[in-house]
Amino acid sequence: MSTISFAPTFDIRPVRPARVAAPAGQLRLTRRGRLVLFLGALLAVFVIAFVVMGGSSASTETGGTPGATERIVVAPGQTLWQIASAHSDGGDVRATVDAIEKLNALDSAMLYAGQELFVPAG
């Protein structure tokens, strides 16, 4: 009779591949490290954009002289067109209406009795 014997053999393999050391002077980042680096760079870009955009303005270098204005009180039934035509000095009433709206930051041409308005003098 012949006999068969089994000799157990163990194949030893590492669970993870061995890490290869990074070459000298090279930095390896984890996923969290890359995220932190990305967010830091994004924050730096926003800060620089805020500083650049916040430092500029639409005004000129030289100061202008404000135009002369006078304060009026709106009478009952009075419209913005009537006020502008009285203060336009024969000029374009639409331009005077626009000037009154800008001076008083009006969203519409609706006025209320007793409301105080600044109008261009002259």
C-alpha positions in Angstrom: 0.0 0.0 0.0 1.0 3.4 -0.6 0.6 6.3 1.6 0.0 9.9 0.8 1.0 12.5 3.3 0.2 16.2 3.2 2.7 18.6 4.6 1.1 21.9 5.4 2.9 24.8 3.8 2.2 28.4 4.8 2.5 31.1 2.2 3.3 34.2 4.3 2.1 37.3 2.5 1.7 40.8 4.0 -1.8 42.0 4.5 -0.9 45.4 3.0 1.8 46.1 0.5 4.9 47.5 2.1 5.0 51.3 2.0 7.6 52.7 -0.2 9.4 55.5 1.4 8.9 58.9 -0.3 12.0 60.3 -1.9 13.8 62.9 0.1 12.2 66.3 -0.2 8.8 65.0 -1.4 5.7 65.5 0.8 2.9 62.9 0.9 -0.6 64.2 1.9 -3.5 62.3 3.2 -7.0 62.9 2.0 -7.6 65.2 5.0 -4.4 67.0 4.3 -5.3 67.7 0.7 -8.7 68.9 1.8 -7.2 71.3 4.3 -4.7 72.6 1.8 -7.5 73.1 -0.8 -9.7 75.0 1.6 -6.8 77.1 2.8 -6.0 78.1 -0.8 -9.6 78.8 -1.5 -9.9 81.0 1.6 -6.7 82.9 0.6 -8.2 83.6 -2.9 -11.4 84.9 -1.3 -9.5 87.2 1.1 -7.4 88.6 -1.7 -10.4 89.2 -3.9 -12.2 90.9 -1.0 -9.3 93.2 -0.3 -8.8 94.1 -4.0 -12.5 94.6 -4.7 -13.2 96.3 -1.3 -10.4 98.8 -1.9 -11.8 100.2 -5.1 -14.7 102.5 -5.4 -16.7 104.2 -8.1 -15.8 107.6 -6.9 -13.1 109.8 -8.3 -9.8 110.8 -6.7 -10.9 114.4 -6.4 -13.8 115.4 -4.2 -16.8 117.0 -5.9 -18.9 119.8 -4.7 -22.4 118.7 -3.7 -25.1 120.4 -5.7 -27.3 122.9 -3.9 -30.6 121.5 -2.6 -33.6 122.7 -0.8 -36.0 120.9 1.5 -39.7 120.9 0.7 -42.8 119.3 2.3 -45.2 117.5 0.0 -48.7 118.9 0.0 -51.8 116.8 -0.2 -52.5 115.7 -3.8 -49.1 116.9 -5.0 -47.2 114.6 -7.4 -43.5 114.1 -8.1 -44.0 115.5 -11.6 -45.6 118.7 -10.3 -42.7 119.2 -7.9 -40.1 118.5 -10.6 -41.8 120.9 -13.1 -41.8 123.6 -10.5 -38.1 123.2 -9.8 -36.8 122.4 -13.3 -36.5 126.1 -14.4 -37.8 125.3 -17.9 -35.5 122.4 -18.4 -36.2 118.7 -18.8 -38.7 117.7 -16.2 -37.8 114.0 -16.5 -34.2 114.8 -15.6 -35.4 116.7 -12.5 -37.7 113.8 -11.5 -34.7 111.4 -11.8 -32.6 113.8 -9.7 -35.2 114.0 -7.0 -35.6 110.2 -6.9 -31.8 109.8 -6.6 -31.5 112.5 -3.9 -34.2 110.9 -1.8 -33.5 107.3 -2.6 -37.1 106.8 -3.8 -38.1 103.4 -5.2 -41.2 104.8 -6.9 -42.9 108.1 -7.7 -45.4 107.6 -4.9 -45.4 110.5 -2.4 -47.2 111.0 0.9 -48.6 114.3 2.2 -46.2 115.7 4.8 -43.2 113.8 3.4 -40.0 115.9 3.3 -38.0 115.8 0.0 -34.8 117.3 -1.1 -35.0 118.9 -4.5 -32.2 120.5 -6.6 -32.1 124.2 -6.1 -31.8 126.5 -8.9 
